[in-house]
Amino acid sequence: MPIADPKSFARPARLIVAGVALALTASGCAQVKGRQGYFVDPVLTDAIAPGVDNRESVEKTLGRPTFVGQFSDNEYYYVSRETRQLAFARPRPVAQQVLRVRFDPAGNVVAVDKTGLDLVSKISPEGDKTPTLGRQRSFFEDIFGNIGAVGAPGTTGGGSPGQ
């Protein structure tokens, strides 16, 4: 039985390794698109008019809102956001639209406001500690700080229930 030449196996092995490396590199640089929230249809959102529509017609045209106002139910919010993400990086917003529909107490549309990506802010925390107001205490002051602060029973500190 003839023995195969080791050089004949080297070329296909190199091609396989190069193909796997290329596939891993290409998949690592892939850009992932994401869409969150309400799907914006400009024809439907432009159809909502103050003084013409009411709460029921808005829900029939646009559907249920993404969320209702926190302090009153006279505001509907429709939120849409489009993001892009490279490989394992954090997604970053590319486009955003917030449609706010305000109603009067009778349920009629008073105003329709649109905002975009201009109101998105990037928050960058400083360091690994949150600055707080007040006294700076050491570890032992945190543990033993209340000793003696509460009155003992029988003293004027109000420790016994009979006082």
Phi, psi and omega in degrees: 000127183284145178268134182287147179286128181298335179290335180289335178274338185292320182294309178297325179295319178296319179297319179294314180297318179295321178295317178295317179297319178296318180295318179294320178294316181293322180288330179289336181260008182291145178257124182259126177261142179224149176228132181232144174088210186287137175275115187280124171246110185302328180294316181287319181292328178284344181283343180283120184235134175297140179084346181252313185267161174230183184303317182293317181290328176294316179294325177288327181279311186258346185089185179292144182289160175297316171203161180257153181309145184287324186262341174206156181270018180269015177224129174251140178238130174244112187248131178227136180219136176245132183235160173231147182215129175265119176047248184257011179287167177288144177293142178240141181290135178252320179216145177210143174221132174242119178255118179250124177248120180256140181242154171275175181301335179280349178097010178269148181290127179259319183205153175232119182242142176236134173231161184235212184290347182295337181265002177280128180242146178264124181257126180239103180294151180261117176065200182250011180233144176266123179290136179231157176271152177121191185281140174274120181243151178277174179301315182289328176294325175295320182284312188256011186293334183269357180292124181086352180282332180258133183296141179278156179301138178091357178254180183279005182281358178084027184282331182264145183290344183279356186273000000 
